Amino acid sequence: MTFRFPARRTIAVLALVAAPMIAQPAAAQFFWSPPDLSAPPLTDDAAATALGLPGANAAEVKAGLVWNLRAALNVSALQCQFEPTVLAISNYNAMIAHHDAELDAAQGVLLDYFMRTVGKGKPGQAASDRYGTRIYSGYSTVQAQKGFCQATAVVGRNAIFADRGTLHEVARNGLGSIKKSLVLAGEQYYGTPGYDYSVALPSLDAQCWKKGVMLPACQQQWNERAGIKP
């Protein structure tokens, strides 16, 4: 005898089986309740300040947004490999391939900015090179690495699905979140294990010790500072 599920029940069972395999958002990799990394889009004035491009015109701000996004996603590809599911490397490579024309144009506009503001020839080129080094260093983080990887995963995904010629819009909308993620912000429910702790050292005062043994009064004070209950 062959037993058959009704069609609707079959669909429901398949849905239950498939549910655990559905890709989860980046937040799920690190946090039960992720920190709020949302940030408003950068205006031209705010972007010129945040990106370190004083006096930049609209075209130069747009180029700065694009080039900073490239730097942030490049750093992410290097630093976020510990969690492959955030797709840091593939997001970066796909972004480069999809938006190569806009990235090349942005690099040229930024070089012209430094030629205009610092000086033509070697001074402008040197300033441009220093700027590139500085922004890459600015997106490198250790303590806030998980938040940074989460933010760049979201923005990187937006970048690879954006139409060609609109990478600056992705950057304008996403760089604020990426910059916010560089400040340590842990799990909202449980804190960040390994960071939210304090160290309570015993007193090294000679009056607290006798023959290498801590006296009871000092031991009690140390226990209170360390939160150790008797």
C-alpha positions in Angstrom: 0.0 0.0 0.0 1.4 3.4 -1.0 0.7 6.3 1.4 0.5 9.8 -0.2 0.4 13.2 1.6 -2.2 15.5 0.4 -0.7 18.2 -1.8 -1.1 21.0 0.7 0.5 18.9 3.5 3.4 18.0 1.2 4.1 21.7 0.6 3.9 22.5 4.3 6.3 19.6 5.2 8.8 20.7 2.5 8.7 24.3 3.8 9.5 23.1 7.3 12.4 21.0 6.1 13.8 23.8 3.9 13.4 26.6 6.6 16.7 25.9 8.4 18.6 26.0 5.1 17.4 29.4 4.1 20.3 31.9 4.3 20.1 34.1 7.4 20.9 37.8 7.4 24.5 38.8 8.4 23.4 39.8 11.9 22.7 36.2 12.7 26.3 35.2 12.4 27.4 37.3 15.4 24.5 38.6 17.5 21.1 37.5 18.8 20.1 41.1 18.9 22.5 43.1 16.8 23.6 46.7 17.8 21.9 49.5 15.9 24.3 50.4 13.1 21.9 52.4 11.1 22.9 55.9 10.0 21.4 58.6 7.8 22.8 59.1 4.2 25.8 61.5 4.1 25.1 64.9 2.7 27.9 66.5 0.6 29.0 68.7 3.5 29.0 65.8 6.0 30.8 63.6 3.5 33.5 66.1 2.8 34.3 66.2 6.5 33.9 62.5 7.2 36.0 61.5 4.2 38.8 64.0 4.9 38.2 66.1 1.7 37.9 69.7 2.8 36.7 72.1 0.1 35.6 69.2 -2.3 33.0 70.0 -4.9 30.1 67.8 -5.6 31.9 65.6 -8.2 34.9 65.2 -5.8 32.6 64.2 -2.9 31.0 61.6 -5.1 34.4 60.2 -6.0 35.4 60.2 -2.4 32.3 58.2 -1.4 33.0 55.6 -4.1 36.7 55.3 -3.2 36.0 55.0 0.5 33.5 52.3 -0.1 36.1 50.4 -2.1 38.5 50.8 0.7 36.0 49.6 3.3 35.0 46.5 1.4 38.6 45.7 0.6 39.5 45.8 4.3 36.4 43.7 5.0 37.6 41.1 2.4 40.9 40.9 4.4 39.6 41.0 7.9 36.3 39.1 7.7 37.5 35.8 6.3 37.0 34.2 9.7 33.3 34.1 8.9 32.8 32.9 5.3 29.0 33.3 5.3 29.3 37.1 5.3 30.7 36.7 1.7 33.2 39.5 2.3 35.6 38.3 -0.5 33.0 37.5 -3.1 31.1 40.8 -2.4 34.3 42.8 -2.9 35.3 41.0 -6.1 31.9 41.3 -7.6 31.7 45.0 -6.7 35.0 45.6 -8.4 33.9 43.7 -11.5 30.5 45.3 -11.7 31.5 48.9 -11.0 35.0 49.1 -12.5 34.2 52.1 -14.7 32.9 54.2 -11.9 35.8 53.2 -9.6 38.3 54.1 -12.3 36.6 57.5 -12.8 36.5 58.1 -9.0 40.3 57.5 -8.7 41.0 60.1 -11.5 38.7 62.7 -9.9 40.4 62.3 -6.5 43.8 62.7 -8.0 42.6 65.9 -9.7 41.3 67.1 -6.3 44.7 66.7 -4.7 46.4 68.3 -7.7 44.0 71.2 -7.3 44.3 71.6 -3.5 47.9 70.5 -2.8 49.7 71.2 -6.0 50.3 69.7 -9.5 52.8 67.0 -10.1 54.6 65.2 -7.3 52.9 67.1 -4.4 49.4 66.2 -5.5 50.4 62.6 -6.3 52.0 62.2 -2.9 49.0 63.6 -1.2 46.7 61.3 -3.1 48.9 58.3 -2.1 48.8 59.3 1.5 45.1 59.7 1.4 44.7 56.2 0.1 46.8 54.8 2.8 45.0 56.8 5.5 41.5 55.7 4.5 42.5 52.0 4.4 44.0 52.3 7.9 40.8 54.1 9.0 38.6 51.1 8.2 40.8 48.6 10.0 39.4 47.5 13.4 40.1 44.8 16.0 37.7 45.2 18.9 34.7 46.2 16.7 35.5 43.6 14.0 32.2 41.8 14.2 30.1 44.9 13.9 32.3 46.1 11.0 31.9 42.7 9.2 28.2 42.8 9.7 27.9 46.4 8.3 30.1 45.8 5.3 28.2 42.5 4.5 25.0 44.5 4.2 26.5 47.4 2.2 28.6 45.0 0.0 25.5 43.1 -1.0 23.7 46.3 -1.9 26.7 47.3 -4.0 26.7 44.2 -6.2 23.0 44.5 -7.0 23.2 48.3 -7.7 23.0 49.5 -11.3 26.3 50.5 -12.9 27.0 54.1 -12.3 25.1 54.2 -9.0 27.8 53.0 -6.6 28.2 56.5 -5.2 24.5 56.2 -4.0 25.3 52.9 -2.2 28.3 54.6 -0.6 26.3 57.7 0.4 23.6 55.5 2.1 26.0 52.9 3.6 29.2 54.5 4.6 27.6 56.1 7.7 26.7 52.7 9.0 30.2 51.3 8.2 31.8 54.2 10.1 29.5 53.7 13.0 30.4 50.1 13.2 34.0 50.9 13.8 33.0 51.8 17.4 32.7 48.7 19.6 29.0 47.9 20.2 28.2 44.4 21.3 25.3 42.1 21.8 22.3 44.1 23.1 20.9 41.3 25.2 24.0 39.6 26.5 26.8 42.1 26.0 30.1 41.2 24.3 31.9 38.3 26.1 35.5 39.1 26.4 35.1 42.9 26.4 32.5 43.8 29.1 34.5 42.7 32.1 36.7 44.4 34.7 39.8 43.2 36.4 40.1 43.3 40.2 43.7 42.9 41.3 44.6 42.1 45.0 46.3 44.7 47.0 50.1 44.6 46.9 50.4 46.6 50.1 52.9 44.9 52.5 50.3 45.3 55.3 48.0 42.9 53.5 50.4 40.0 53.5 52.1 37.8 56.1 54.5 35.1 55.0 53.1 35.1 51.5 49.5 34.8 52.6 46.9 37.5 52.2 45.3 38.6 55.5 41.5 38.0 55.9 40.6 41.7 55.9 42.4 42.4 52.6 41.0 39.1 51.1 37.5 40.3 51.9 38.1 43.6 50.2 39.4 41.9 47.1 36.5 39.5 47.0 34.1 42.5 47.1 35.9 44.3 44.3 35.9 41.1 42.2 32.2 40.4 42.9 33.0 37.1 44.6 30.4 36.1 47.1 31.5 34.3 50.4 
